[in-house]
């Protein structure tokens, strides 16, 4: 069996949000698409950050979500990988960094995302062969 790469298991249609969007819009996107985090991209689809449920929580319950932008709360230092990253590297990252999702970039452009669920789905596929 040929070793899988990020491009083989990534979700390539990614729900994103712009940095100038209000947190209330990000909340709606998270709920509508049943995801726990969103890549933040500029007008050219370049990754500029990521925003998660965790990032939003304090603002949502303080009553300031409608007046706070995604850019004000997003994480700017994001772990990313290329489409050619091997599965072993991805699994190691998830295990050691305890992250939930990793954007996949070509240059600065977002081309996909891999979540822990994608990794589990691939593991299920591998072990179903036994």
C-alpha positions in Angstrom: 0.0 0.0 0.0 1.4 3.4 -1.0 1.9 5.8 1.9 -0.8 8.5 2.0 0.0 12.2 2.0 -2.0 15.2 3.2 -3.5 15.7 -0.3 -4.9 12.2 -0.2 -7.0 12.7 2.9 -7.5 16.5 3.2 -10.9 18.2 2.9 -10.4 20.5 0.0 -13.6 22.5 0.2 -12.9 24.4 3.4 -15.3 26.7 5.2 -13.3 29.9 5.9 -13.9 33.4 7.4 -12.4 36.8 6.7 -10.4 38.6 9.4 -12.8 41.6 9.2 -15.9 39.5 10.0 -17.6 39.9 13.3 -17.4 37.0 15.8 -21.1 36.6 15.5 -20.6 35.6 11.9 -17.9 33.1 12.8 -20.2 31.6 15.4 -22.9 31.1 12.8 -20.4 29.5 10.4 -19.1 27.1 13.1 -22.7 26.0 14.0 -24.0 25.8 10.4 -21.1 23.6 9.3 -20.7 21.6 12.5 -17.0 22.5 12.8 -15.0 23.7 15.8 -12.5 26.0 13.9 -12.2 28.0 10.8 -9.2 29.1 8.8 -9.0 32.9 8.4 -8.1 34.0 4.9 -7.6 37.2 3.1 -9.2 38.2 -0.2 -6.6 36.2 -2.1 -7.3 33.0 0.0 -4.0 33.3 1.8 -4.1 32.0 5.3 -3.7 34.7 7.9 -4.9 32.8 11.0 -7.3 30.4 12.5 -10.2 30.9 14.9 -11.7 28.2 17.1 -14.6 27.8 19.5 -12.0 28.3 22.3 -10.9 31.6 20.9 -14.5 32.9 20.8 -15.8 31.7 24.1 -14.8 34.6 26.3 -16.1 37.2 23.9 -19.4 35.4 23.2 -20.4 35.3 26.9 -19.1 38.8 27.7 -21.5 40.3 25.3 -18.9 41.7 23.0 -19.0 39.2 20.1 -21.1 41.5 17.9 -18.4 44.3 18.1 -15.3 42.1 18.0 -13.7 41.1 14.7 -12.2 37.7 13.9 -8.8 39.4 13.5 -8.9 40.5 17.1 -9.3 37.0 18.5 -7.8 34.6 15.9 -4.6 32.7 16.4 -2.0 34.1 14.0 0.8 31.6 14.6 -0.7 28.5 12.9 0.9 25.1 12.3 0.5 24.3 8.6 1.7 21.6 6.2 2.0 21.2 2.5 -0.2 18.8 0.4 2.9 16.4 0.1 3.3 16.0 3.9 3.3 12.3 4.8 0.7 10.8 7.2 3.4 9.9 9.8 4.3 13.6 10.2 0.7 14.6 10.5 -0.1 12.0 13.1 3.0 12.9 15.1 1.9 16.6 15.0 -1.6 15.8 16.3 -0.3 13.6 19.0 2.5 15.9 20.3 0.8 19.3 19.8 -2.7 18.2 20.8 -4.2 20.2 18.0 -7.5 19.5 16.3 -7.0 20.7 12.7 -4.1 21.7 10.4 -4.5 23.9 7.3 -2.8 22.6 4.2 -1.1 25.3 2.2 0.5 25.7 -1.2 2.7 28.7 -0.6 0.4 30.9 1.5 -2.7 29.8 -0.2 -5.2 27.5 1.7 -5.9 24.4 -0.4 -7.3 22.1 2.3 -7.6 21.2 5.9 -7.1 18.0 7.9 -8.9 17.4 11.2 -8.4 14.7 13.7 -11.6 13.2 12.3 -9.9 12.9 8.9 -7.0 11.1 10.5 -9.4 8.7 12.3 -11.3 8.1 9.1 -8.0 7.1 7.4 -7.1 4.8 10.4 -10.5 3.2 10.1 -9.9 2.6 6.4 -6.5 1.1 7.1 -7.6 -1.2 9.9 -10.8 -2.3 8.0 -8.5 -4.1 5.6 -7.4 -6.5 8.5 
